[in-house]
Amino acid sequence: MKVDELLKHLENIKTDEDEKCKIAESIARKSSVDDLMYMFKHRIMTKDRTIYYLDSYGELFGSIKISPGDVYVFIENDYLTGYDLTSYFYPFLVDRHLLPYAYLAKLGLETDFCRIVPATGLRYVAVVYHLSRGERRIVAEVVNIDTAVINTNLLTLIRRSAKNIGHDELEEIMSQLDSQKLFAGYDFNEARRILNRYYENNDTSLAKEVEAIRDDYNYIFKPCRVIYDLETKQFVVGDNNES
């Protein structure tokens, strides 16, 4: 790679990282004042940073007000009960459906049985957790969908030209995704079990495996992660999966 090409590539990486973090902060702040957000698990953010509940977007889809090309971020939000540190630190490893759903939406596909609607402008995917015990916080993690799709091989698992996708085909995609040994030689389910034993059962003998899984998770998804304290209205520094 030539020097000017390398500099441009590095600048694109920096720009993407900056945008991911700005989006994560924006979503965290908006979520902290949205009393209805947890009645609706999925939302989308458009390029102008407006957030719509998925049902509302479905009603507006294709209208003059909003089009699939306007969608920029697919957001999943939920309460995180108890002290589930695996979900807390590795949200994109725990939820096996989120990334395939978002990528199928980016491809312009739709289904009648799950949360897939055309969203061809999609660039980022976010997970937002509201901690319901202990410290009152909003946790937001944002990834670039193209980076995650390439690194999880979804680009090769999903090759579609038709508009709709069936339930059996979707389940086959999920199964193939799950079976890949992407995390230190472990597949999604195996990696989750190791993390659960380490965090929930305090099995310190798995420390090296957890470190390797963490490194692969961060390499594959390259997430930007922010934590917003609801009491102080400030972002918390240093709260990540290296803790």
C-alpha positions as CSV (number, residue, x, y, z in Angstrom):
1,M,0.0,0.0,0.0
2,K,1.4,3.4,-1.0
3,V,2.0,6.0,1.7
4,D,-0.9,8.3,0.6
5,E,-3.2,5.3,0.4
6,L,-2.2,4.2,3.9
7,L,-2.7,7.8,5.3
8,K,-6.2,7.9,3.7
9,H,-7.0,4.5,5.2
10,L,-5.9,5.5,8.6
11,E,-7.9,8.7,8.4
12,N,-11.0,6.7,7.4
13,I,-10.5,4.5,10.5
14,K,-10.1,7.5,12.7
15,T,-13.2,9.2,11.2
16,D,-15.3,6.0,11.7
17,E,-14.1,5.6,15.3
18,D,-15.0,9.2,16.0
19,E,-18.5,8.9,14.5
20,K,-19.2,5.6,16.3
21,C,-18.4,7.2,19.6
22,K,-20.5,10.4,18.9
23,I,-23.4,8.1,18.0
24,A,-23.0,6.0,21.1
25,E,-23.0,9.2,23.2
26,S,-26.0,10.6,21.4
27,I,-28.0,7.4,21.9
28,A,-27.1,7.1,25.6
29,R,-28.2,10.7,26.2
30,K,-31.4,10.3,24.3
31,S,-32.2,7.0,26.0
32,S,-31.7,8.6,29.5
33,V,-34.7,10.9,28.9
34,D,-36.9,8.5,26.9
35,D,-39.4,7.0,29.3
36,L,-40.9,4.8,26.5
37,M,-37.8,3.4,25.1
38,Y,-38.0,0.1,27.0
39,M,-41.5,-0.5,25.8
40,F,-40.0,-0.9,22.3
41,K,-36.9,-3.1,22.0
42,H,-35.9,-2.0,18.5
43,R,-35.5,1.5,17.1
44,I,-33.7,3.1,14.2
45,M,-31.8,6.4,14.0
46,T,-31.8,8.3,10.7
47,K,-28.9,10.4,9.3
48,D,-30.3,13.5,10.9
49,R,-30.1,11.7,14.4
50,T,-33.9,11.4,14.7
51,I,-34.8,8.2,16.5
52,Y,-38.0,6.2,15.5
53,Y,-39.5,3.2,17.1
54,L,-39.4,0.3,14.6
55,D,-43.2,0.2,14.4
56,S,-43.4,3.9,13.6
57,Y,-40.7,3.5,11.0
58,G,-42.6,0.6,9.4
59,E,-45.6,2.9,9.1
60,L,-43.6,5.7,7.6
61,F,-41.5,3.4,5.4
62,G,-41.4,4.5,1.8
63,S,-43.2,7.8,2.6
64,I,-42.0,11.3,1.7
65,K,-40.9,11.8,5.3
66,I,-38.5,8.8,5.5
67,S,-37.0,6.2,3.2
68,P,-34.8,3.1,3.7
69,G,-31.8,5.1,2.6
70,D,-32.3,7.6,5.5
71,V,-31.7,4.9,8.1
72,Y,-28.3,5.1,9.7
73,V,-28.3,3.1,12.9
74,F,-30.2,0.0,14.0
75,I,-30.7,0.1,17.8
76,E,-31.5,-2.7,20.2
77,N,-32.4,-1.6,23.8
78,D,-33.3,-3.6,26.8
79,Y,-33.0,-3.8,30.6
80,L,-30.0,-5.7,31.9
81,T,-31.2,-7.4,35.1
82,G,-28.9,-8.7,37.8
83,Y,-25.2,-8.8,37.2
84,D,-24.9,-10.5,33.8
85,L,-21.4,-9.4,33.0
86,T,-21.2,-11.5,29.9
87,S,-24.1,-9.5,28.3
88,Y,-22.8,-6.3,29.9
89,F,-19.3,-6.6,28.4
90,Y,-20.0,-8.6,25.2
91,P,-23.5,-7.7,23.9
92,F,-22.8,-8.6,20.2
93,L,-21.6,-12.0,21.2
94,V,-24.6,-12.7,23.4
95,D,-27.4,-11.7,21.0
96,R,-27.1,-14.1,18.0
97,H,-29.9,-12.4,16.0
98,L,-29.1,-8.7,16.1
99,L,-26.3,-8.5,13.5
100,P,-28.0,-10.8,10.9
101,Y,-31.3,-8.9,11.3
102,A,-29.5,-5.6,10.8
103,Y,-27.5,-6.8,7.8
104,L,-30.6,-8.3,6.1
105,A,-32.3,-4.9,6.6
106,K,-29.3,-3.2,5.0
107,L,-29.7,-5.5,2.0
108,G,-33.3,-4.2,1.7
109,L,-35.0,-7.5,2.8
110,E,-38.1,-7.8,4.9
111,T,-40.0,-10.6,6.7
112,D,-43.4,-11.0,8.3
113,F,-42.2,-12.9,11.3
114,C,-39.4,-10.8,12.8
115,R,-37.9,-7.3,13.1
116,I,-36.5,-7.0,9.6
117,V,-37.5,-4.0,7.5
118,P,-35.6,-2.4,4.6
119,A,-32.9,0.0,5.8
120,T,-30.5,0.3,2.9
121,G,-28.6,3.4,4.3
122,L,-27.6,1.5,7.5
123,R,-24.1,2.1,8.7
124,Y,-24.0,1.3,12.4
125,V,-25.6,-1.1,14.8
126,A,-26.0,-0.3,18.5
127,V,-26.9,-2.2,21.7
128,V,-28.2,-0.1,24.6
129,Y,-28.7,-1.5,28.1
130,H,-30.4,0.2,31.1
131,L,-28.9,-1.2,34.3
132,S,-31.8,-2.0,36.5
133,R,-29.8,-2.9,39.7
134,G,-27.0,-1.1,41.5
135,E,-25.7,2.0,39.8
136,R,-28.2,3.6,37.5
137,R,-26.5,3.7,34.1
138,I,-27.1,3.5,30.4
139,V,-24.6,1.4,28.5
140,A,-24.3,1.8,24.7
141,E,-22.0,-0.1,22.4
142,V,-21.8,0.8,18.6
143,V,-20.2,-1.1,15.8
144,N,-19.8,-0.4,12.1
145,I,-22.0,-3.0,10.4
146,D,-19.7,-3.5,7.4
147,T,-16.7,-4.2,9.6
148,A,-18.7,-6.7,11.7
149,V,-20.3,-8.4,8.7
150,I,-17.0,-9.0,7.1
151,N,-15.2,-10.2,10.2
152,T,-18.1,-12.6,11.1
153,N,-18.3,-13.9,7.5
154,L,-21.9,-12.9,7.2
155,L,-21.0,-11.4,3.9
156,T,-20.5,-15.0,2.6
157,L,-23.3,-16.6,4.6
158,I,-26.0,-14.3,3.2
159,R,-26.2,-13.9,-0.5
160,R,-29.6,-12.7,-1.6
161,S,-31.3,-11.2,-4.6
162,A,-35.0,-11.8,-3.6
163,K,-36.9,-9.3,-1.5
164,N,-38.1,-11.6,1.2
165,I,-36.4,-14.2,3.4
166,G,-38.1,-17.2,4.9
167,H,-38.0,-18.5,8.5
168,D,-36.0,-21.7,7.7
169,E,-33.5,-19.8,5.7
170,L,-33.0,-17.3,8.5
171,E,-32.5,-20.0,11.0
172,E,-29.9,-21.7,8.8
173,I,-28.0,-18.4,8.6
174,M,-28.1,-18.2,12.4
175,S,-26.9,-21.7,12.7
176,Q,-23.9,-21.2,10.4
177,L,-23.0,-18.0,12.2
178,D,-23.1,-19.7,15.6
179,S,-21.0,-22.6,14.5
180,Q,-18.0,-20.6,13.4
181,K,-15.1,-20.7,15.8
182,L,-14.3,-17.0,15.8
183,F,-13.4,-16.4,19.4
184,A,-10.1,-18.0,20.4
185,G,-11.1,-21.2,18.6
186,Y,-14.6,-21.3,20.3
187,D,-17.9,-20.7,18.6
188,F,-20.5,-18.2,19.9
189,N,-22.1,-20.7,22.3
190,E,-18.8,-22.1,23.7
191,A,-17.4,-18.6,24.2
192,R,-20.5,-17.5,26.1
193,R,-20.3,-20.5,28.4
194,I,-16.6,-19.8,29.2
195,L,-17.4,-16.2,29.9
196,N,-20.4,-17.1,32.1
197,R,-18.2,-19.5,34.1
198,Y,-15.5,-16.9,34.5
199,Y,-17.8,-14.0,35.5
200,E,-20.7,-15.8,37.3
201,N,-18.8,-18.7,38.9
202,N,-15.5,-16.8,39.4
203,D,-13.6,-19.6,37.6
204,T,-10.2,-17.8,37.4
205,S,-8.7,-20.8,35.7
206,L,-10.3,-19.5,32.5
207,A,-8.5,-16.2,32.7
208,K,-6.3,-16.8,29.6
209,E,-9.3,-18.1,27.6
210,V,-11.3,-15.0,28.6
211,E,-8.5,-12.7,27.6
212,A,-8.2,-14.4,24.1
213,I,-12.0,-14.2,23.6
214,R,-12.0,-10.6,24.6
215,D,-9.2,-9.8,22.1
216,D,-11.1,-11.5,19.3
217,Y,-14.4,-9.8,20.2
218,N,-12.7,-6.4,20.1
219,Y,-11.0,-7.2,16.8
220,I,-14.1,-8.6,15.1
221,F,-16.6,-5.9,16.2
222,K,-14.3,-3.0,17.0
223,P,-17.0,-1.5,19.2
224,C,-17.1,2.0,20.7
225,R,-18.5,1.7,24.2
226,V,-19.8,4.4,26.4
227,I,-21.4,4.3,29.9
228,Y,-23.7,7.2,31.0
229,D,-24.3,7.7,34.7
230,L,-28.0,8.7,35.2
231,E,-27.3,10.3,38.6
232,T,-24.3,12.6,37.6
233,K,-25.4,13.0,33.9
234,Q,-21.8,12.3,33.0
235,F,-20.0,9.6,31.0
236,V,-18.0,7.0,33.0
237,V,-14.4,6.5,32.0
238,G,-12.6,3.2,31.9
239,D,-15.6,0.8,32.2
240,N,-15.0,-1.8,29.5
241,N,-14.4,-5.5,29.0
242,E,-10.8,-5.2,30.1
243,S,-12.0,-4.6,33.7
